[in-house]
Amino acid sequence: MNSAQTYFKLEAERYETCINPYLAVLGAQTTVLGGQQTLNSLHVQQITDPVVLVEALSGGWDRSQLPGTWQVSEKPLKADTRIEPLDRY
């Protein structure tokens, strides 16, 4: 992205010194804007990909499937938290 912006600045300076036509500046600006659009698309994809993954793994976003407040704050039973030794052989 920085290289595209540098390219645009150089083309603008060359236009101001009458070395390049304005068409070259427009081409450089198009390059910068295309890079910004790609960057924005990647940000949107980065945000939406986890949602698509959860949906693909049969995860639902229905509120009725979420645990209630009492289920989250309820203390687990001792039997559920006890660690039993494994048989070695």
C-alpha angles and dihedrals in degrees: 000000000000091000090055091051091048089050090052093049092050092049091048091051091048089051092050090053090049094245097116132035119245089252089073090054090051090051091052091047090051089054091052093047091048090053091049091050091051090049091051091048090052091051091052091048091049089055098044100041095077090052091050090049093052091048091049090053089057094258115153131213094205110130091220090066094059119095117258124245091258091054093052096045096040115112111240119244118260090241090058094053100040115113114219121202117248121236108252096210 
